[in-house]
Amino acid sequence: MTLVVIEPATAAMENLLAADPEIVTWWGTRVECVSALARLEREGQLTPRGAAEAGRVFAEFRDAWRDVLPSDMVRETAERIVRTHPLRAADAFQLAAALVASEHRPANLAFVSLDKRLSEAARREGFVRPQ
């Protein structure tokens, strides 16, 4: 949500996106983002007007990114990941989707996440986080 609502890491993420505007993400990421925006609005961190604007910005990203769709390969990879790394299922699907998108050659694809556990698992799988 760092690219949709202003957070401490927004500027750094905007710089990464400017350097490489292609976003590849897990099919379920859309629901996670909508959930995060709804939570921010429910908790009063976004006004209804702010939530509507964030929704418009999110829609632009959503329409531009490429989803990795559910498949047996993604599910099997996620199953291995949860046995290998201390991740929840949703994060395992994120990482599995990235591995499938990279054709299991993670050095060929940047992996960006602000979640420390997910970032560490991605690093251990061979992804490099861009600077």
Buried (B, 14 or more C-beta within 10 A) or exposed (E): BBBBBEEEEBEEBEEBBEEEEEBBBBBBBBEBBEEBBEEBBEEEEBEEEBBEBBBEBBEEBBEEBEBBEBEEBBEEBBEEBBEEBEBEEBBBBBBBBBBBBBEEEBEEBBBBBEEEEBBBBBEEBBBEEEE
